[in-house]
Amino acid sequence: MAVTATEPATRASTVPTYRSGAAAVTAGIVLLVAVLAVVDITQGTAAVGPSEVFKALTGQADPDDASVVVASRLPRMAAGLLVGVVLGMAGAVLQSVSRNVLASPDTLAVNAGAYLALGVAGATGVSLPMIASSGVAFVGGLAAAAVVLGLSGLGTGTVRLVLAGTALMLGLHSMTEGLLLLFPEQTEGLYAWNQGSISQNGFDGVLQMLPIALAGLVGLMLTARRVDALALGDDAARGVGVPVRATRATVVVLAALLSAAAVTLAGPIGFVGLCAPALVRPLARRFRGFARSRTSMPAAGLTGAALVLGSDVLLRTLVPENRAVGVPTGVVTSLVGAVFLVVMAMRLRDTAGAGAPDRLRIPSRAVFLATVAVLVAVSVGLVIASVLIGDSKLLLGDVVNWAQGRAGRTVSFVLDTRVPRVLAALGAGAALALAGTLVQAVTRNPLAEPNVLGVTGGGALGAVILVTTVPAAGTWGVAAAAFAGSAVTAVLVFGLAARGGYRQNRLVLVGIGVASGTAALISLLIVLTDPFNANKALTWLSGSTYGRTMPDVVPVALALAVGIGVAVARRTELDLISLDEDTPRLLGLRLAPGRLGFLVVSVVLSSSAVACAGTIGFVGLVAPHAARALVGRRHVRVVPVSILLGAVLVCAADLIGRTVIAPAQLGAGLMTAVIGTPYFLYLLVRGRR
């Protein structure tokens, strides 16, 4: 399946003329949605089965049973139906106008933009009615979509859009979570809303969002003919009198409006806008009726409703009722969507080159030494500041006394807790930077790094599984679990992307899909386990050094020592592997064993960093890029500079996170995402030139 801008999304001339089949398929989808809706009404925590539901619908039930059906079951079903329809249609039209099969409210960061806008509104302390909240969410979602489309460009391929959306989503989420920590009272309930649940308390929410949804759906149907013309190409559309720019702007605004309505009602329900059009698209090859937007968009909407209701039914079927009520529907749809993303990545035609975009430049030795000296000085300054500054300010004399065992009880307590945190930040940052350097060299992919490729998420999943199932697990146990999770994820991602030689698009898209899946599994695990263990698990996910002790630092220090040793000893091999496929072979270098060895080292580094400081993103991406920009491409120079940059970045993020709002704290992972997102987006913009 082609995904480039020049190829039309549909080919009317090659589609068989099975008009009656389209009607039959649509009727089948409607029947499926109806069945799922009926089953969904009969499920819940209250002992209200099918017979009680039937009696309630016919006015013969007990008042208590009727109250459960009318106030809870029916609104939940209606919300699922409405959310699924609007997200399915929004995803279908976004994919049509962008000519990108991966465009959806999720990949355009619409949900994250709406989340941040509502977080900002909540932080002001002003209580808004639902209609006004929908307007705020609409503005935030539309702004995020505009940024992503502006950075990625319409019809310029899939990976740039997904990367821009993912990066912006991570940055916006970090900013929102920061607001939640800074204004916990004003934003109460917003975090639970962000998990995405169709559970409702009455019909008020559905009835308030229904007019907005209808307005958006009618608007999309009115633009359906123009959307079909856009699918033929910009020139062809202009030739038949379609205003291309105005049509695209109108459709994106309507899609953002629909997404905002869904987000306001039920929170982010992930990947429905991606999966529903993907399920309908193959039908257009068999039935001519689905080749036109006027019929394919409603079919995508119905499929979206089936996905949402089916996920809710599946959840309540597999999970005990008393626990299923706490599992957001969005977690289930995210799991399904992650699998979809991986499958679609495997089927996409990868047209991106594998060469690194960095310019070939060789700075002088003096520049390299000066860069290292400056970074060492900055690192030392940051370490001193991190040790002295915090909720309790100390002097250098206090540190000297503590080192000599002559400090008082208060100073000893502060430094016993603060010094391991500083070392953990330094070690995790350096390990992630070195892991990113190795992965980018081996895959020759400038966008590859452990977090984007899902390796960090796999490590977090392994650590969270152990923490939630074995609360007494020690440092080495958590590190081993993180390594196992990272190793399994790495094998999965690199194994799936190996076909065709780790192509740029496929590797990154598979990694993002696996990362989304691990995030959904972690959320599901946390919800289903004991809440006391869940709090401990959430600490890993926020990328915080809070509560770290000296034994926690030992695994990452050992991994870092091994990684540095390997990178320094095999620096020439790294240079050759990062060039191309032919040069190493001509020089007699065995590529496969070399790549495998470097990937194993990077997995060990990533998992030890996760075990030490939780999930911290962007360091493995930003540090190697910045190092190459400063000292060139030779790894004898890139490795030490990248390690120093990673340590400085995480140490600075940790220092800022635990001092700006002291005694409250922001995780280092949140701060690195806020710092790293602009640089990541800059890389994407530079790549377009």
Disulfide bonds with the S-S distance in Angstrom:
none
